[in-house]
Amino acid sequence: MIEIDFDAIYSQSKEQKNATLLAQFNQLTEFHYQHCQLYKNIIDTLGLAPTNGCLELVPFLSTQLFKELELVSVPKSQIIKTLTSSGTTSAKVAKIYLDADTAKLQAKSLVKIMQCFSGKQRLPMLFMEPSNLIADRRGFSARGAGVQGFALLGRDHHYALNPDMSINWQQLEQFFTKYQGQKVLIFGFTFMIWQYFYQAVSASGKTLPPLDAIVFHGGGWKKLAHLAVGKTQFNQAMQQLFGKAKVHNFYGMVEQTGSIFVECEHGHLHAPNCADIILRSEQDLSVINDFGQQGIIQVLSALPHSYPGHSILTEDLGRILGEDTCSCGRKGRYFEVLGRIKKSENRGCSDTYQEVSHD
Amino acid sequence: MTDAAILQQVRACKTQPILAPFSPLIIEFLQTLSQRLLQQRDKPEVMSLGFWLRRAQVMQMAKDLPNNAKARGLAFHITPANVDTQFVYSWALSLLCGNLNVVRLSQRRGDVAFLLERIIKETLAKPAYQAIESGNIFVEYPNNSPLTAELSSFCDLRIIWGGDETIKRIQSFPIPAHAHEVSFGNKISGALLDAKTILELDDIKSLVHNFYNDVYWFNQQGCSSPKLIFWLGADDNIAKAKVKFWSSLNALFISKQTSFIASVTERYALKQQFAAAHIPCPDNIDSIFLRFALVNGVQYQDIPRHLGQGLFYERDINTIDELEQYLPAYFQTLITNVLTDSALTCVRQDKAILRLADIGQALAFSHHWDGMNLLEEFCDRN
């Protein structure tokens, strides 16, 4: 098991971080190579090596593979939880197999990263979710897992929505009145906050007492881009809603729960010590070394032990803005996400009736 | 248009007079349409369609019309997204049979389909064809609309193009007891290439050019686009023929400055999926095409779904007898350079192959399709 120092989240500058991560990633790749037959087949067949001289050479799996194959590196009996992606457009869902150690590492990592932004004190917390999201145990969706993980950060949890996604005014008014003017945590998926909360509250004409809110939101802009809502507009809406709001976007995925990338005070997403990002060319997946250039995001996380998800090629486009130099003082790479890669139209003959999607 | 408006239009269409199969007016109309289409010289798939609709070709087809044929009534076509010209073939054949037609166009159709729709509507609008215009309508509506059920409930012929899933879903909406249905399920197509013949070719250009036309159009996503490649011959000949063939094809793409529309992340995922099953790929992610060798006991149903976009799943066979065991159950078109081999005819008689075609003719549509004479299917008998 890899030792991860969670006391300092953004402390390592380039050389130190690269050395630490490379050792961890060689160890992880070797572990998955030994314990996941399908992963070994891929490495061997593609002529890759489990041990490498730099981070860019660490093999990376396509996110799609978690939808197509059962990728697991521990005996099935040790799996305590299976996370599934929400899978809104594709019929297939990703399956992520967690053992106790990996689940513990992910939970711990998430809390430690978020505390860098919310402080160590557990604040009252409002979720932009229906209260039955966690109670509904049919499966651990990415959303459910997200809420569960973030819940550890706060106390006195309230849920802003009813199961039909309408506003739960009773819960909402109770929370706003009880904590008027006080520091609180707000958590939600970007699209949910906008569509089901901000728009509904605005339309109701009601005014809520002001709070001193820290807003964490993630899950992509693609649905909002469709509505032509940008970051500035979103942040302004949050000020309007909560009175005072510090807004932090985050970037993460079900394949790498825990090691999320959070936006700092300057609007930059930061890689914590236990994670990193690499950009790859949209033509041939070669490494893009120049900062500022757009590429496909590869994410690295030292947390996945029970499944070979430590190095993944996403379908997101991004741009690295710098390394160790953000004026917020955090070390490591910082970047922005620019959206989804354009997928080819798969118009097979079986697709006559496929749902038309705006994603 | 609202659902109610579409429904009203189709109901009005159903009351129009029905013409006899291959009526002079219909043939003349298609000839006029053909002339319009043949002006689209930069679009080979539209040109092919134009040739197919010419009077001479149509008269040739008339020979396959069954005796005592008459129109069925109102035909409801559900047409695919993958091949932009397909809706016209389906509709024109049914029109030739004298039917009234309502054609549901896919919302994911490409530019060429929009172009064809416009040309057809303009031709229909000519005063001479008024009798045809009111009996032929083209509609577009979302998949989840109740219109599919409504239109099914009073059509006399339902034609479903594409996909087992689609067919299953649409068949949950009943058609009248007297109505007939023709459906075209999932199909895969391929090529059988004789290695020795290829090695003996002094000039491989015309063969490769024909093959290019089979795979390049519709981004290799048609049901009859070749996807599985069978190499026939001795192992050493196959190895040499592959080098000769693929390098020529690659060179042709480069000289034409064309390429498949492909996604690098999807290709990467596919490479890894195959690798997980020990199947290597000799091509770089940004190559014009990617080849995967189906070796050992790998069967087609065990490998990733083919996405079009320039993917070739290759299988080597030493004798023709080995072919049949590797043909997927839903195999449609086999293009081949094996000229007169009685063994092939045997395979075909077993219905393992629905259609044999010369290289270069994979995408050529005919009223003999998926083992049926569509003129028989689209017509009723007196």
HADDOCK unambig.tbl for C-alpha pairs under 7 A between the chains (distance, minus, plus):
assign (segid A and resid 38 and name CA) (segid B and resid 276 and name CA) 5.11 0.50 0.50
assign (segid A and resid 39 and name CA) (segid B and resid 276 and name CA) 6.82 0.50 0.50
assign (segid A and resid 41 and name CA) (segid B and resid 275 and name CA) 6.20 0.50 0.50
assign (segid A and resid 41 and name CA) (segid B and resid 276 and name CA) 4.90 0.50 0.50
assign (segid A and resid 41 and name CA) (segid B and resid 277 and name CA) 6.93 0.50 0.50
assign (segid A and resid 41 and name CA) (segid B and resid 278 and name CA) 6.03 0.50 0.50
assign (segid A and resid 42 and name CA) (segid B and resid 272 and name CA) 5.97 0.50 0.50
assign (segid A and resid 42 and name CA) (segid B and resid 275 and name CA) 4.67 0.50 0.50
assign (segid A and resid 42 and name CA) (segid B and resid 276 and name CA) 4.70 0.50 0.50
assign (segid A and resid 45 and name CA) (segid B and resid 275 and name CA) 5.32 0.50 0.50
assign (segid A and resid 45 and name CA) (segid B and resid 278 and name CA) 5.80 0.50 0.50
assign (segid A and resid 45 and name CA) (segid B and resid 279 and name CA) 6.93 0.50 0.50
assign (segid A and resid 45 and name CA) (segid B and resid 280 and name CA) 5.73 0.50 0.50
assign (segid A and resid 46 and name CA) (segid B and resid 275 and name CA) 6.52 0.50 0.50
assign (segid A and resid 46 and name CA) (segid B and resid 280 and name CA) 6.61 0.50 0.50
assign (segid A and resid 62 and name CA) (segid B and resid 268 and name CA) 6.76 0.50 0.50
assign (segid A and resid 62 and name CA) (segid B and resid 269 and name CA) 5.18 0.50 0.50
assign (segid A and resid 64 and name CA) (segid B and resid 269 and name CA) 6.06 0.50 0.50
assign (segid A and resid 65 and name CA) (segid B and resid 269 and name CA) 6.41 0.50 0.50
assign (segid A and resid 65 and name CA) (segid B and resid 273 and name CA) 6.83 0.50 0.50
assign (segid A and resid 282 and name CA) (segid B and resid 264 and name CA) 6.68 0.50 0.50
assign (segid A and resid 283 and name CA) (segid B and resid 264 and name CA) 6.72 0.50 0.50
assign (segid A and resid 283 and name CA) (segid B and resid 286 and name CA) 6.26 0.50 0.50
assign (segid A and resid 284 and name CA) (segid B and resid 285 and name CA) 5.91 0.50 0.50
assign (segid A and resid 284 and name CA) (segid B and resid 286 and name CA) 5.31 0.50 0.50
assign (segid A and resid 315 and name CA) (segid B and resid 265 and name CA) 6.89 0.50 0.50
assign (segid A and resid 343 and name CA) (segid B and resid 263 and name CA) 6.02 0.50 0.50
assign (segid A and resid 344 and name CA) (segid B and resid 261 and name CA) 6.67 0.50 0.50
assign (segid A and resid 344 and name CA) (segid B and resid 262 and name CA) 5.87 0.50 0.50
assign (segid A and resid 344 and name CA) (segid B and resid 263 and name CA) 5.46 0.50 0.50
assign (segid A and resid 346 and name CA) (segid B and resid 307 and name CA) 6.29 0.50 0.50
assign (segid A and resid 347 and name CA) (segid B and resid 81 and name CA) 5.99 0.50 0.50
assign (segid A and resid 347 and name CA) (segid B and resid 82 and name CA) 4.49 0.50 0.50
assign (segid A and resid 347 and name CA) (segid B and resid 221 and name CA) 6.45 0.50 0.50
assign (segid A and resid 348 and name CA) (segid B and resid 82 and name CA) 5.55 0.50 0.50
assign (segid A and resid 348 and name CA) (segid B and resid 221 and name CA) 5.36 0.50 0.50
assign (segid A and resid 348 and name CA) (segid B and resid 222 and name CA) 6.77 0.50 0.50
assign (segid A and resid 349 and name CA) (segid B and resid 80 and name CA) 6.49 0.50 0.50
assign (segid A and resid 349 and name CA) (segid B and resid 82 and name CA) 5.81 0.50 0.50
assign (segid A and resid 349 and name CA) (segid B and resid 162 and name CA) 4.66 0.50 0.50
assign (segid A and resid 349 and name CA) (segid B and resid 163 and name CA) 5.39 0.50 0.50
assign (segid A and resid 349 and name CA) (segid B and resid 186 and name CA) 6.55 0.50 0.50
assign (segid A and resid 349 and name CA) (segid B and resid 222 and name CA) 6.54 0.50 0.50
assign (segid A and resid 349 and name CA) (segid B and resid 223 and name CA) 6.23 0.50 0.50
assign (segid A and resid 350 and name CA) (segid B and resid 162 and name CA) 5.23 0.50 0.50
assign (segid A and resid 350 and name CA) (segid B and resid 163 and name CA) 3.34 0.50 0.50
assign (segid A and resid 350 and name CA) (segid B and resid 164 and name CA) 6.46 0.50 0.50
assign (segid A and resid 350 and name CA) (segid B and resid 165 and name CA) 6.71 0.50 0.50
assign (segid A and resid 350 and name CA) (segid B and resid 166 and name CA) 6.81 0.50 0.50
assign (segid A and resid 350 and name CA) (segid B and resid 186 and name CA) 6.19 0.50 0.50
assign (segid A and resid 351 and name CA) (segid B and resid 81 and name CA) 6.85 0.50 0.50
assign (segid A and resid 351 and name CA) (segid B and resid 163 and name CA) 6.40 0.50 0.50
assign (segid A and resid 352 and name CA) (segid B and resid 79 and name CA) 6.99 0.50 0.50
assign (segid A and resid 352 and name CA) (segid B and resid 80 and name CA) 4.69 0.50 0.50
assign (segid A and resid 352 and name CA) (segid B and resid 81 and name CA) 5.47 0.50 0.50
assign (segid A and resid 352 and name CA) (segid B and resid 106 and name CA) 6.53 0.50 0.50
assign (segid A and resid 352 and name CA) (segid B and resid 162 and name CA) 6.11 0.50 0.50
assign (segid A and resid 352 and name CA) (segid B and resid 163 and name CA) 6.87 0.50 0.50
assign (segid A and resid 352 and name CA) (segid B and resid 166 and name CA) 6.52 0.50 0.50
assign (segid A and resid 353 and name CA) (segid B and resid 143 and name CA) 6.16 0.50 0.50
assign (segid A and resid 353 and name CA) (segid B and resid 166 and name CA) 5.61 0.50 0.50
assign (segid A and resid 355 and name CA) (segid B and resid 143 and name CA) 6.80 0.50 0.50
